[in-house]
Amino acid sequence: MHIEVWSDIVCPFCYIGKKRLEEALEQFSYKEEVKVEFRSFELNPQAPIHAEGDYVELLAKKYNTSKEQIMTMNNQLTEQAKEVGLIYHLDQVKPTNTFDAHRLIHFAKKHGKENEMVVRLFDAYFTEVKQVADHSTLIELAAEVGLNKQEVKEMLDSTNYGDDVRKEEQDANQIGVTGVPFFVINRKYAISGAQPSEVFLEVLEKVKQEDSE
């Protein structure tokens, strides 16, 4: 069974959705048959590396609402994150461009470290409030999951894996992905959003049953 997850590392729902999928897989009798792959999706491909204003201000402007409403939403999201063991500091995160982070994930995948890199980037952004477009930060994070610093630096200084990021974003567009997280199972079933783990488990079992018939 193949699960593709279109996601962005600055998407708070994406990390929660990832954890809920993992919770479902822990209860799934055939989890050893499941391969999960991360797919690139930028919430804002035009995002600057250094955004003007803080996260709350930017969201309030984007959704044309008050800072108070955004803070309430962030508090609710923080509580949802806690339920799956995550610590979010949404009032402090540093909004940025994620293109190079996505390239780094592709590099990590080539070296068998895709999941580790995705998790490290999520934690760096939401828990440690690091600037995840900064090359020196990305190099350090990559080293922490076992990747070679010099090779990562050379990759980031090049344009390598840029085409891979764009191709996956085009794939998302072709299959109708308009928001993330978006989970596609065997290119046949889709789950949109950070659904409860019970929803993931129900779909996994349905797909397995159909494959067995």
N, C-alpha and C positions, 0 to 999 in steps of 0.2 A: 504494500500500500504506500502510495506516494502523496505526501502532503506538502504543498507549496504555500508559503506564508509571505504575502506581500506586506511590507511593514517599513516603518521609518523609526530610527532610534530616538527621535525627539517626539514621538507620539506616545503619550502616557497610556492610552488604551492598548497600544501594541504590546507593551511589556506585560500588562495585566492579562491580555488575551493569550500571550505565549505561556504564561504560568498556568492559566486555566486549561489550555490544551495539554500541558504536561501532566496536570492533575488527572485529566481524563485518561491519558495514556497509561498512567500508573494503575488504573482500574481496568484497563483493556487487556483481555486475555492474550491477544495476539500482538502486543506492543513490539515484540522483537521483529515483526514483519513490517514495521512502519519506518519509513524514511522521511524525515522532515527537513525541508530545505528553505532557507531564507531567500526572499526575492526583494530586489530593490524597488523602493517607492519613495520619492521625495514629496513631502507634504507641500513644500514650497521651493521648487527648483531655482527660483530667482532670489531666494533669501540671501541677504548679505552675510558675510562671515561675522561681522560685528554689528549687531542690530542696535538701533537707537531706541532707548527706552527699555524698561524692564518687561518681563514676561506678562505680567498682569495688564500693563498698559497696552502692550501689543495685541493681546487677545481682546481686550475691551474695544480697541479700535477696529480690529478685524471683524468682530461680530456686532459692532455698533451697539454695545451695551455698556453698563456701568462697571467700574472696577469692583464694586461690592458684589455684583452678580458673578463676576469671574472668580473672585475669592471664595465665594460660596461653592461654586462648581469645583474649584481646586481642592477645597476641603473635603468634598464628597469623593473626589478621585483619590485623594490621599488615603481616605478610609478604605476604599475599594482595594487599593494597593496593599494596605496592611493585611487585609483578609487573605492575601496570597503570599504574605511574607516579604513584601517589598516596602522600602522606605523612600518616600518621595519628598523633595523639598521644592515644590512647584513655585513658591514665591521667590526662589533664588536662582532657578535655572537660567542658563545663558543661551537664548535662541540663536541659531546659527545656520549656516549652510551645511548640508550633510553629504554632499556629493563625494568628497574625499573619504569620508567614513564608510560610505558604501563601497568605494573602490577597495578600501582596506579589507572589508568583509570578503570580497571576492578573492583577494590575495590570500586571506586566512583560509578560505575554503580550499584553495589549491594545495595548502599545506596541512589539510585535515583538522583545521581549528575554527571552522565556521561558527559553530554554536558558542564556543568559548569566547570568541571575539564579539559576537552579538551581545552576549550577556555582559561582557566587560564594558562595552560601549553604553549599554542601557544604564548600568550602575554608575558609570562615570558621569553621565548626563543628569540623571534624576536624583541620585543619592549624594554624589560627591560634587555636583554642580560644576563640572569641569567644562572647558571650552573645547568641544569635540570636533572643531574644524582646524584647530591649531596642530600643525604637523609635529611639533615636538611632543605634544600631549599624545597624539595618535601613536607615535613611535614608542613612547613609554608604555602605553596600554597594550600595544602589540607584544612588546617584550614580556610583559607580565603573563601573557598566555602562551609564551614559548616561541614566539617568532623572532627572527634575526633582525636586530635593530638596523644594521646597515642595509640589508635587503629591503626592509620596509621604507627606509629613507629614500633609497633609489627609486622605489616604486612610486612613492608620493611625489617625488620631484619630476616624474615622467607623466605621461598621459595613459599609462597602462590601466586596463580594466574599465576605462571610461565607457568604451563601447558596450561592455557587458552590462553596466548599469543602465545605459540607455535602452538596450534591447529588452531588458526585463521590464522597464517602464512602458515600452511599446507593447509588450505582451499584456501588461495590466490594462492598457487602454483597449486593446483588441477584445479582451474577454469581459470588459465592462466594469473594471475596478474603478470606483470613484472615491472610495475612502478606505482607510486601513485601521485595524488589521483586516486582511481578507485572506481566508483560508480556502484552498482548492484541493480537493481530494481526487486523485486519479484523473484530473482534468474533466471530472464529471459532476462532482458535487461541490457546492460553495457554501461557506459559512462567513457571514459578514459581521464584523464587530467582535468585541470581547465578550462573547457569550458565556453563560455559566458552564462549568465543566460538564454538567449533566447533558447539556445540549451537544457538546462535542462527543461525549461518549455514545449518545444515542445515534448520532450520524455514523460514527466509526463502526458501531455494531451493525447498522443497516448496510453499510458498504461491504463489510465482511460477509454478511449473510448473502447478499446478492452475488458476490464473487464466488461463493461456494455453491450456488445453485446451478 
